[in-house]
Amino acid sequence: MNGKIKGYAMGIIAAATYGMNPLFALPLYARGMDANSVLFFRYAAALPILALMILWRRRTFRVAPRQLLPLALLGLLMGFSSLALFESYNHMEASIASTMLFVYPLMVAVLMAAFFHERFSLGTALCLATAMSGIYLLYNGKPGQTLSLVGTAWVFASSLSYAIYLIFVDRSSIQGMPTIQKTFYVTLFGFTIFIANAVARGTLIIPHGPLMWTCSLGLGLFPTAISLICTTVAIAHIGSTPTAILGVFEPATALIIGVTIFGETLTPRDLTGLVLILASVLLVISQGNLPSSIRRLLPPPTHPPPTMPP
């Protein structure tokens, strides 16, 4: 297979498999599991898969002591981002939540301008205004109803946490660490959030029956391990920016799953809002308009990505 074709195919698969989060999470919710329990078993399933990937690629598990604190902080940011996104599924359609999460590149640009004196271009400002217009349309998408304020807050908390995570990756002492090793330890430290939460609540809902265990393992395999592997392959063949642009298939997949499998309904106003959000983000990360704040977070084509999204 031609290298570019393979790269584009892997980029689409990477985004689409990450968009499968609702496919596996929502059936677990319907059978009584809460977000913390679902993520507990997602991370528990992902860790051995990532460990096997490290062994298969002949990487080391060894890290320098000075790298442990940054890895722990990154793990907490990633774990909280995952928890916030999965909590939002309890308050709004998963397809809308997945699309709103996709504004994190814009949040990176805003944070870099606010705290690191990164240039904030007119084009980025227009993209931000377009995204906010899309969110406004979603918030008032159905006649007589508004989008859940709690769900919206959870999604923005998830997106903000992931944006901070990306900036911290770029500026921490683990910048040069291999992606698979970094992802393993970020997942490991992120896992502690769900352990602590279960202990504090005194509750951990264990899957029972073939369907629940299949969904739990599916979360660890498809949106986690397969998405990571395919993202790495895609960047090696086509580069970081095209791979980032193909990330639009993540909310698109979640949208298709939500409507066709879970019966979620979207009004024309909803669809307009979704299109505005996706268009604004695609413009920001397109080759000609990529701000240096985001460009630095995307590695050159010969290196794997910083890590997977939540």
C-alpha positions as CSV (number, residue, x, y, z in Angstrom):
1,M,0.0,0.0,0.0
2,N,1.2,3.5,-0.9
3,G,2.7,5.2,2.2
4,K,0.4,8.2,2.0
5,I,-2.7,6.2,1.5
6,K,-1.7,4.0,4.5
7,G,-1.1,7.2,6.5
8,Y,-4.5,8.7,5.7
9,A,-6.2,5.3,6.3
10,M,-4.6,5.0,9.7
11,G,-5.4,8.6,10.6
12,I,-9.1,8.0,9.8
13,I,-9.1,4.7,11.8
14,A,-7.4,6.4,14.8
15,A,-10.0,9.2,14.9
16,A,-12.9,6.9,14.2
17,T,-12.0,4.4,16.9
18,Y,-11.6,7.2,19.5
19,G,-15.1,8.3,18.5
20,M,-16.3,4.9,19.6
21,N,-16.3,5.9,23.2
22,P,-20.1,6.3,23.4
23,L,-20.6,2.9,21.7
24,F,-19.0,1.1,24.7
25,A,-19.8,3.6,27.5
26,L,-23.5,4.2,27.1
27,P,-24.5,0.5,27.3
28,L,-22.6,0.3,30.6
29,Y,-24.4,3.4,31.9
30,A,-27.7,1.8,30.9
31,R,-26.8,-1.2,33.1
32,G,-26.1,0.8,36.2
33,M,-22.4,1.7,36.0
34,D,-21.3,5.2,36.8
35,A,-18.6,7.2,34.9
36,N,-15.9,6.4,37.5
37,S,-16.5,2.7,37.4
38,V,-16.6,2.7,33.6
39,L,-13.3,4.6,33.4
40,F,-11.8,2.4,36.2
41,F,-12.2,-0.7,33.9
42,R,-11.3,1.2,30.8
43,Y,-7.9,2.2,32.2
44,A,-7.5,-1.2,33.8
45,A,-8.0,-2.8,30.4
46,A,-5.7,-0.3,28.6
47,L,-2.7,-0.7,31.0
48,P,-1.7,-4.3,30.1
49,I,-2.3,-3.6,26.4
50,L,0.1,-0.6,26.6
51,A,2.6,-2.7,28.6
52,L,2.6,-5.4,25.9
53,M,3.1,-2.6,23.3
54,I,6.2,-1.4,25.2
55,L,7.6,-4.9,25.4
56,W,6.8,-5.6,21.7
57,R,8.5,-2.4,20.6
58,R,11.5,-3.1,23.0
59,R,11.1,0.1,25.0
60,T,12.0,0.4,28.6
61,F,9.8,1.0,31.6
62,R,12.6,2.8,33.3
63,V,12.1,6.6,34.0
64,A,14.3,9.1,35.7
65,P,13.1,10.2,39.2
66,R,12.8,13.8,38.0
67,Q,10.2,12.7,35.5
68,L,7.9,11.1,38.0
69,L,6.3,14.3,39.2
70,P,5.5,15.6,35.7
71,L,4.1,12.2,34.7
72,A,1.9,12.2,37.8
73,L,0.6,15.7,37.1
74,L,-0.1,14.8,33.5
75,G,-1.8,11.6,34.6
76,L,-4.1,13.6,36.9
77,L,-4.9,16.0,34.1
78,M,-5.7,13.2,31.7
79,G,-7.7,11.3,34.3
80,F,-9.8,14.3,35.2
81,S,-10.3,15.1,31.5
82,S,-11.6,11.6,30.9
83,L,-13.9,11.7,34.0
84,A,-15.3,15.0,33.0
85,L,-16.1,13.9,29.5
86,F,-17.7,10.7,30.6
87,E,-19.8,12.6,33.3
88,S,-21.1,14.8,30.5
89,Y,-22.6,11.8,28.8
90,N,-25.0,11.7,31.7
91,H,-26.4,15.1,30.9
92,M,-26.3,15.5,27.1
93,E,-26.2,13.5,23.9
94,A,-22.7,11.9,23.5
95,S,-22.5,13.2,19.9
96,I,-22.8,16.8,21.1
97,A,-20.4,16.3,24.0
98,S,-17.8,14.7,21.7
99,T,-18.0,17.7,19.2
100,M,-17.8,20.3,22.0
101,L,-14.7,18.5,23.3
102,F,-13.0,19.1,20.0
103,V,-12.6,22.9,20.8
104,Y,-9.4,22.1,22.8
105,P,-7.0,23.4,20.1
106,L,-8.7,26.7,20.4
107,M,-8.3,26.6,24.2
108,V,-4.6,25.9,23.7
109,A,-4.2,29.0,21.5
110,V,-6.1,31.1,24.1
111,L,-4.1,29.8,27.0
112,M,-0.8,30.3,25.2
113,A,-1.7,33.9,24.4
114,A,-2.9,34.6,27.9
115,F,0.0,33.1,29.9
116,F,2.9,32.6,27.5
117,H,2.6,35.8,25.3
118,E,1.9,33.7,22.2
119,R,0.7,35.7,19.3
120,F,-3.1,35.6,19.0
121,S,-3.9,36.2,15.3
122,L,-7.1,37.7,13.8
123,G,-7.7,34.4,12.1
124,T,-7.6,32.5,15.4
125,A,-10.0,35.1,17.0
126,L,-12.4,34.6,14.1
127,C,-12.3,30.8,14.5
128,L,-12.9,31.2,18.3
129,A,-15.9,33.4,17.5
130,T,-17.2,30.9,15.0
131,A,-16.8,28.1,17.6
132,M,-18.6,30.0,20.2
133,S,-21.5,30.7,17.8
134,G,-21.7,27.0,17.2
135,I,-21.9,26.3,20.9
136,Y,-24.6,28.9,21.3
137,L,-26.7,27.2,18.6
138,L,-26.2,23.8,20.3
139,Y,-27.1,25.3,23.7
140,N,-30.4,26.5,22.3
141,G,-30.8,23.7,19.8
142,K,-34.3,22.3,20.6
143,P,-37.5,24.4,20.8
144,G,-38.3,25.2,24.4
145,Q,-35.1,23.5,25.7
146,T,-31.5,24.5,26.3
147,L,-28.5,22.2,26.5
148,S,-27.7,21.0,30.0
149,L,-25.6,23.6,31.8
150,V,-24.1,20.9,34.0
151,G,-23.2,18.8,30.9
152,T,-21.8,21.8,29.1
153,A,-19.6,22.6,32.2
154,W,-18.3,19.0,32.3
155,V,-17.3,19.1,28.6
156,F,-15.6,22.4,28.9
157,A,-13.8,21.2,32.0
158,S,-12.6,18.1,30.0
159,S,-11.5,20.2,27.1
160,L,-9.7,22.7,29.3
161,S,-7.9,20.0,31.3
162,Y,-6.7,18.4,28.0
163,A,-5.5,21.8,26.7
164,I,-3.5,22.3,29.9
165,Y,-2.2,18.8,29.5
166,L,-0.9,19.5,26.0
167,I,0.8,22.7,27.1
168,F,2.4,20.9,30.0
169,V,3.6,18.1,27.8
170,D,5.3,20.7,25.6
171,R,7.1,22.4,28.5
172,S,7.9,19.6,30.9
173,S,11.0,17.5,31.3
174,I,9.3,14.5,29.6
175,Q,9.1,16.2,26.3
176,G,11.5,13.7,24.6
177,M,10.1,10.6,26.3
178,P,8.9,7.9,23.8
179,T,5.1,8.3,23.3
180,I,4.2,4.7,24.3
181,Q,6.2,4.9,27.5
182,K,4.7,8.3,28.3
183,T,1.2,7.1,27.6
184,F,1.7,4.1,29.8
185,Y,2.7,6.2,32.9
186,V,0.1,8.9,32.2
187,T,-2.5,6.1,32.1
188,L,-1.1,4.5,35.2
189,F,-1.2,7.8,37.2
190,G,-4.6,8.7,35.7
191,F,-5.9,5.3,37.0
192,T,-5.2,6.5,40.5
193,I,-8.0,9.0,40.2
194,F,-10.6,6.3,39.7
195,I,-9.1,4.1,42.4
196,A,-9.2,7.0,44.9
197,N,-12.7,8.0,43.8
198,A,-13.9,4.4,44.3
199,V,-12.3,4.2,47.7
200,A,-13.7,7.6,48.8
201,R,-17.2,6.7,47.6
202,G,-17.0,3.1,48.9
203,T,-18.4,2.1,45.5
204,L,-17.1,0.3,42.5
205,I,-19.6,-1.2,40.1
206,I,-18.1,-4.3,38.6
207,P,-19.3,-5.4,35.1
208,H,-21.3,-8.6,35.0
209,G,-22.3,-10.6,32.0
210,P,-20.7,-10.9,28.6
211,L,-22.0,-7.6,27.2
212,M,-20.7,-5.5,30.0
213,W,-17.3,-7.1,30.0
214,T,-17.1,-6.8,26.2
215,C,-17.9,-3.1,26.4
216,S,-15.3,-2.6,29.2
217,L,-12.6,-4.4,27.2
218,G,-13.7,-2.5,24.0
219,L,-13.0,0.8,25.8
220,G,-9.5,-0.3,26.6
221,L,-8.9,-1.7,23.1
222,F,-10.5,0.6,20.5
223,P,-10.6,4.2,21.8
224,T,-7.3,3.6,23.6
225,A,-4.8,1.1,22.2
226,I,-5.9,0.9,18.6
227,S,-6.4,4.7,18.4
228,L,-2.9,5.3,19.8
229,I,-1.2,2.8,17.4
230,C,-3.0,4.1,14.3
231,T,-2.2,7.7,15.3
232,T,1.5,6.9,15.5
233,V,1.5,5.1,12.1
234,A,-0.4,8.0,10.5
235,I,2.0,10.7,11.7
236,A,5.0,8.6,10.5
237,H,3.5,8.5,7.0
238,I,1.7,11.8,6.5
239,G,2.8,14.1,9.3
240,S,1.2,15.7,12.3
241,T,-1.0,18.4,10.8
242,P,-2.9,16.1,8.3
243,T,-3.3,13.6,11.2
244,A,-4.7,16.3,13.4
245,I,-7.1,17.4,10.7
246,L,-8.4,13.9,10.3
247,G,-9.3,14.1,14.0
248,V,-12.6,15.5,12.7
249,F,-13.7,11.9,12.2
250,E,-13.8,11.5,16.0
251,P,-16.9,13.6,16.6
252,A,-18.3,12.5,13.2
253,T,-18.1,8.9,14.4
254,A,-19.6,9.7,17.8
255,L,-22.4,11.6,15.9
256,I,-23.2,8.7,13.7
257,I,-23.2,6.2,16.6
258,G,-25.4,8.5,18.7
259,V,-28.0,9.0,16.0
260,T,-28.1,5.5,14.5
261,I,-27.6,3.3,17.5
262,F,-28.8,5.3,20.5
263,G,-31.5,7.2,18.8
264,E,-30.2,10.7,19.7
265,T,-32.1,13.4,17.9
266,L,-30.4,16.5,16.3
267,T,-32.3,19.5,15.0
268,P,-31.2,21.6,12.0
269,R,-30.0,24.1,14.5
270,D,-27.9,21.4,16.3
271,L,-26.3,20.4,13.0
272,T,-25.5,24.0,12.1
273,G,-23.8,24.4,15.5
274,L,-21.8,21.2,15.1
275,V,-20.7,22.2,11.6
276,L,-19.5,25.7,12.9
277,I,-17.5,24.1,15.7
278,L,-15.8,21.6,13.4
279,A,-15.1,24.2,10.7
280,S,-13.6,26.6,13.2
281,V,-11.2,24.0,14.6
282,L,-10.3,22.6,11.2
283,L,-9.4,26.2,10.1
284,V,-7.2,26.6,13.2
285,I,-5.2,23.4,12.6
286,S,-5.1,23.6,8.8
287,Q,-1.6,23.9,7.3
288,G,-1.9,27.6,6.5
289,N,-3.4,28.7,9.8
290,L,-1.7,26.6,12.4
291,P,-0.6,28.8,15.3
292,S,2.9,28.2,16.6
293,S,1.4,27.5,20.0
294,I,-0.3,24.4,18.6
295,R,2.4,23.6,16.0
296,R,4.9,23.1,18.9
297,L,2.6,20.5,20.5
298,L,2.5,18.4,17.3
299,P,5.8,16.5,16.7
300,P,7.6,16.3,13.4
301,P,6.5,13.5,11.0
302,T,9.3,11.1,12.2
303,H,8.1,11.1,15.8
304,P,4.9,9.7,17.4
305,P,2.2,12.0,18.8
306,P,2.2,13.6,22.3
307,T,-0.4,11.1,23.4
308,M,-4.1,10.2,22.8
309,P,-7.0,12.5,23.7
310,P,-9.1,11.6,26.7
